[in-house]
Amino acid sequence: MVFAVALAIILAFVLWGAFFPDQLGSAAQAALDFSTEKFGWFYLLVAFGFLVFALYLAFSRFGKIKLGQDDDEPEYSTTSWFAMLFSAGMGIGLVFWGVAEPVSHYIDPPEGTEPGTAQAAQVAMRYSFFHWGLHPWAIYSVISLALAYFQFRKGYKGLISSTFVPLLGDRVNGPIGKAIDILAVIATAFGVATSLGLGTLQIAGGIQQIFGYSSTILVQVLIIAVVTVLYLISSTTGLDKGIRILSNVNLIVAIVLMLFVLFVGPTAFIFDTFTVTLGGYVQNIVQMSLRMTPFSDSTWVAAWTLFYWAWWISWAPFVGTFIARVSRGRTIREFVLGVMLVPSLFGCFWFAVFGGSGIYSARFEGSGLAAAVEEDVTSALFLMLQNLPLGAIAAMIALLLIAMFFITSADSATFVLGMLSSNGDLNPSSKIKITWGLVQSSIAVVLLISGGLTALQTASIVVALPFAIIMIGMCVSLYKALSEEDREIRKRERRVIAEYKAMLDAAAERDKELFAKK
């Protein structure tokens, strides 16, 4: 039922975008404007609340509880685990926006900052850290923690609806539970399909910059065809081979590219930028988390922060389900700190390296990068790299890295969609994964041809509003279940202590009797 209904709704939107792209675009934009204008405060409070809730769980008495049975050990090494978190969560996004976002903020900063100034550069880097730091990973942590706990600790199915058992009981098997799972599948499919299209555009833009081939529709369709074959091959090899190996290779290539830019580019400037921006980020995190502009007509917060928060929430069912699947055997404290802190720090350093190099090039070298970013953000990374020594080689590596992240994200998505649409099966059949893989690619092709990509991307973000409410319910349900388990643990501890004390008292009484006889 979930598979059929979700697929029907998705195909209806695709056909709408294919035949009436302007109408879909207008409707989706109107819905997005309504949600950000009327509920912008809600997105900010919810995202900040998820961050506080996740940190509370990590450092509370619940932190020692395992996501699995007490004797379970982690399925994957820490390195492979971090690599899969990075690849599924943000890999291709960091590559895409690593240069483009800081430079965009530098030339168009938030209200109260003069464009193109030293202050604008500082604010640009700080907001890039903010948008890709703790908040998105907190959103992912909350949903993946709930899924992993109920799936591996309680033995429930790997479905979003299963996390509501403490609140809804058997009703999760009825219409309410099915509606929750259908919404999760739709959000995942929309987000992944549009990312396939956007990733295709960036690969095509890179090919145009490096090889000179124009980014035509034919080139874009060929890119999708090649990538589809590659990620379907990977998806049929299973989680332990395809995604794990690709994720490890992705991380290695990403680190090599980052180190190249770090030491060939303005090294001292990058380290200074990272240090001062990290301090500013930590110092201003609460103010940035709750920043609105009700006393002016500025739209910067809506265009960037609210857009990102909605985007992360719409991606949460996909990334959360995948992270939960690979996190069995870890404690809640280890899980939250691992998922939130390590990828956030890596992402911040990534932006310091690439964004710092981009701003340095635009501010001190007069490279024209700012004007190029203003015209086409897909060219930002390649233009920045080509200004460095051996830049052509670095651009080739970047193009390879984008393609690899592209394949890994699509591979992970077919796995998650397979799980969500096959009653929570931890190892969905290759048939279902291939079906979703072909559907995703078909959606991307149709939308690229019809020009409806932006509309569907906007529509996927609108889904974030109801799903944010679902995530709040997941937090309440998780806290209730953890509190009940903690009470049971304390009862067992008190019982064991009482039994041990009784044994000691009995032994002491026997000793008294023996002493009296002697």
N, C-alpha and C positions, 0 to 999 in steps of 0.2 A: 504493500500500500504506500509506504513512504517513498519507495523508488518510483512508482508509477505517478503519483500525484506531483512529486517534486519535479520529475522530468517533464511532465505536461506543462507545469507553470513556467519552467525555464524555457522550453521550446516556444511557448506563447510569447514570452518577452523577446526572444530572438527573432521570431517572425515579425513582431511589431517593429523591432529595430531594423530588420532587413527591408521591409516594405514601406514603413512610415518612420524613418529615422528622425525627422524633424519633430514629429508629434511626440515620440518617445523622449526625445531630448528635452522638449519643453515641459512635459509632464514630470520627468525625473528632476529637472532643475527646480521646478516649482516645489516639489516635495522636499528637496534638499534645502532650499531657502527657508521653507516653513520650519523644518526640523532644527536648523541651526539658529534661526531667528527666535523661535519660541522656546526651544529647549537647549540652547547653547549652555546656559547655566547648569543644566542637568548633566550634560556630557562632562563638564569640568568637575563637578562634584563627584560624579560616579567614578571617573578615572582616578581622582585623588583618593576616593574612598577605597578603591581596589588596592591601591598602593599601601595605604595604612593597614588594611585588613591582612594583606599578604605578609607584611612585616610583623604584625601582631602574632599571626600564626607561627611564624618562624621562631620568635623569641618567647612564646608562651609555653605553658606546660604541655601543649599539644605537639611541640616541635620534635619530640623523641618518637612519636608514633610513626611506624613504617607504612609506606605505600605498598602493602603486601603483607604476607604473614611474617611473624616475628623472626623466622629463620631464613627468610628470602634474602638473596644477595642480588645486587644490580646485574641486569642482563648484559650491559655494555660497559666497556671501560670508560673512565671519566673523559678521556680525550675524544673517543667516538661519540659519547653523549653530547659534549659541548659542540662538536662538529655538526651533529644532526640538529641541535637546537638552532645553531647559527644559520645553517642552510635552509631549513624549513621556515624559520621565523622572519629573517630579514636580509638574507644574503644578497639577493638581486636588488633589493631596495637600496642597500648601502652603496652598492656599486653605481646604481643609477643616480642617486641623489648626493653622493659623497662630495662632489664638486658643485653641482648645480644648486643645491639648497643654500649653503652658506653664501655663495656669490649672489643668489637671488635676494637674500635678506640684506646683503651689503648694499645693493643698489635700490632696494625697496624695503627699508626696515620698518618695524612697528612704530606706532604713534609716539611722538616725542623724541625721535632720533633723526638727525640730519643724514640723508643718504650720502654714501661715499666718504664718510669721515672715519677716524679711528674708533670713535664710539660705535658707529654703525658696524664696523668690523667685529668689535667685541660682542655686541648684541647678536649679530648674525651667528657667530660661533656658539654663543650660549644657548640660543634657541634651537640650533641644530642638535646640540647635546640633549636638550630638553625633549625635543620631539622624538628622538630615537634612543632615549635612555631608559630610566626606571619605569616610567608610566606604561609604555606599551608592553614591556615584559611583565609588569604587574598584572595587566589585563590577561596576558597569556597564562601567567602563573595561577590565577584564581580558577580559571576554567579547567586547566590541565590538572591542577591539584584535586579539584572535586571529582573529575573523571577517574583519575588514577586511584584515589581513595576508595570510591564506591566500587570500582571495577576489581581492583586487586586485593583490597582489604575486606570488602563486604561480599565479593563474588557476584556483583550485579553485571548486567550487560554493558558493553562499552558504548552506551548511547547517552546523549545529552539528557534525555528524559529520565534516565535511571538515577540521576543525581537528585531527583525530586522525591524519591521514595519516602524519606522521613517526613515530608510535608504532605504528599498526595497519597501515599500508600499504593494500593492496587490500581488506583486511577491512572497511574503512569502508563498502564497498558491500554488505556482507552483513548478517546478522541483528543484529550488534552496532551497526553504524551506524544501521540502521533503528530499533532500540530507543532510541538516543540522540535521534534526531529526533522520534520519537513522544512521548517524555517532554517534550521542549521544546515541542511543540505543545500537549500537555495542560496544562503549567504556564502557558503563555500564555493559552489559552482560559479556564482557571479564573480566573486573576487578572483578566483583562479583564471577564469576565462578572460577577464579583462586584463589581468596581469600577463597572460600569454600574448595578448595583442600588443600591449605596451612593451613587453620584452622584445617582441618581434620588431617593433619600430626602432628600438634602440640598437638591436643587432644590425638591422638594415642601415641605420644611420652610421654605425661604426664601419660597416663595409664600404659605405659611400666615402667616409673620411679617409679610410686606409687605401682602398683599391680603386675608388673613383666610380663605382657602379651606382647608378641612380636608385633611390629607394622607391621602386615602382611596386604596384600591387602584385605583379608576377613574382618579383623578388621576395616580397613578404610572404606570399603563399608558399613558395618553395622553402623558405626558412621554416615555416610552421610544419610543412610536410616532413622535412628532415628531422626536426626536433621531435615530432610526434613519434616517428619510427624509433628514435633513440630512447625516449623515455618509456615507450611501451615495452621495448626489449628489457630495459632496466626494471620495470614494474613486475614483469613476469619472473624475474630471478628471485624475488622475495625481499623482505626487509633486511635480513642479515647480510645479503650480498649487495644488491643493487644500491639501495639508498645509503647504507652504511659506508660502502667503499667510495661512492661518489661524494658523500659529505666529507670524508677524510681528505680526499683529493682536493675538493673545493677549498677547505680550510688551508691546506698547504699552499695552494696557488695564490689564495688571497693574501696570506702572510708574506709570500715572496714578493708580490706586487707592492704591498704596503711598505715593506722594507726597502725596496728599490726606490720608491718615491721619497721615503724618509731620508735616505742617505745621498741620493742624487739631487734631491730638491733642497729647499732652504731648511736644513736640519735644525739649526739653533732656533730659528723662528718657529718651527713646528713644535719643538719641546716647550718653548716659552708659551706658545698659544695653548697647548694642552694644559699646562700647569695653571695658568691664570683663568682659563675658561672653566676648568673643573672646579676651581675654587668659587668662581662666580655662580656656577650651576648649583652647587651644594648650598651656597649662601642664599640664593634667590628662589629655590625650588618651590617653596610654599606660595610666594607671591606670583610666580609664573603659573603655578597650577590653578590659581583662582583668578587669573587676570581677565577682566572684561572691560569694555569701553562704553558704559551706558551714557556717558556725558558727552559723547562725540559721535560722529557718523562713520568712524573708522571701521573698515571691514577686514582688517588684517588678521585679527584673531579668528574670525569665522573662516577666512580663506586658508589659514594654515593650521592653527592649533585644533580648532573644532573639527576641521576636515580630517586631520590625522587621527584624533581620538575616535571619531566615527569609523574611520578606515580600519584602525586596529581592532575595534569591537566587531566589525563585520568579518574580519579575518580570524577572530578568536576561535570559532568552532573548528576551523581547519587546523590551525597551528596548535590549539589546545588539545585536540584529539590526538594529534601526532606526538606531541611532547609526552602526553600521558602514556601512550603506548610504549615509549622507549625508556620510561622512568621507573619501572617496577623495581622494588627492593631498596629504594632510597628513603631516608626519613624525611618528614615534612620540613625540618630545618635545613637539611642538606639540599632538598629539592628547591625550596624557595630561594635560598641564597645562591645556589648554582644557577637557577634559571634567570634570576633578576640581576645579580651583581656582575657575573663574568661576561655575559653577552653585552650588558650595558657599558662596562668599562672598555671592552673591545670596540664597540660601536663608537664611543666617544673618541678613542684614540684614532680610529679610522677617519672620523670627520676632522680631527686635528691635522692628520697627515694630508688628506686629499682636499678638504675644504680650506685648511690653512695654506696649502700650496696654491690653490686657486685664487684666494684673496691676495696672497703675496704677489702672484703674477699680475692680477688686475690692478693692485694698488701701487706697487713699486716698479713693475717692469713695463707697464703700459702695453700689455699684450693684446688688448681688445677683447679679452675673455668675457668681461662683463656685458659688452654689447652683444656678443655671440650667445650668451646664456639668455639674455632678454629676448632674443629672436627664436632660439631653439635649444631647449634644455638637454635634448638627447646628444648634442655635440660637445657638451661641457667637458666630460671626462677625457675624450679623445683629444680635444684642443689643448687641454692642460698638459697631457702627457707628451704631446708632440712638441711642446716648448722645452722639454727636458732633454738632456743628452741621452742618446739611445731611445728616444721617445717612440720611434716607429715600432721597435721591438716591444716596448711596454704596452703600446696600444694593441698590438696583436695578443699579448697575454691578457689584457683586459677584455678583449673581445671573446677569447676562449673562456675566461672566467664567467662572463655574463651568460654564455651558452650553457656552461656547466651548471650554474645556479638555476638557470631556466629549466633544464632537464630535471634537476633534483626537486625543485618546487612542484613541477607538474607530476613527477613520479610520486611524491609524498601526497599530493592532492588526490590522485587516483586511488591510493591506498586508503585515505581517510574517507572519501566518498563511498568507496566499497564497504568500509566498516559501517558507516552511518546508514547505508541503504540495504544492508544484509543482516539486520537485527543485531548489530554490534559484534559480528564475527571478527576475532582478532587477526585472522588470516583470510581475508576475503578471496574468493576464487579469481583466477586470472581472467575469466570471462567477464565478470562484473567490472574489474579494473580496466580491461581493454574497452569495454562499452563506455565507461565514463571518460576514458582518455580520448576516444574518438569524438564523443559529444563535446568535450572542452575545445578540442581543436576545430571542430566544425563551427562552434559558436564564434571562435576568434576569427576564422576565415570570413564568415558571413558578415560579421561586424566590421572587419577591416574593409571589405568591399563596399559595404553600405554606408560607411562613415559613422556608425552608431556606437563606436567604442566608448566615447566619453559619456554618452547617455546611460549605457549599461553600468559603467563605473559609478556614475552618480546614483543610479538605482540601487546598486549593491550597498552603498553607504547609507541610504535611507533605511535599509533593513536593520542597520545598527540600532536604531531607536527602540524597536520592540525587543531586540535581542539583549540590549543593555538591561532591560527590565527582567528578562529571563536570568541574566547573570547575577543580578541582585538576589533573586530567589535562590540561585545556586549557593550563594554565600550564606544565606540564612539556613538553608538545608544542611550545608556542610558543617556549619558551626553547631547546629543542633545534634548532628550525628557524632561529632568529635566530643561534645560535652557529655553525651550519653556514654560513649566509650570511656572517657576519662573517669566518669563516676564508677563504671564497672572496674576499671583498673585500680582505683583507690579502694574499692570494696575488697578486691582480691588481695591487695597489699595489706589492708587492715586484718583480713582473715589469716593471712600467712603470718603476720606479726603476732596475732593472738595465739595461733597454734604453736608458734615457736616459743612464745612466753609461757604457754601451758606446759610445753616440754621441759623448759628450764625449771619451772616451778616443781614439776613432778620429779625431776632429777634431784633438785635440792631437797625435796621431802624424803626421797630414798636415802640421800646422804645423811640426813638427820637421823633416820631410823638406824642405819648401819653404825653411826657414831654412838648412838644410845646403847646399842647392843654390846659394842666393844667396851 
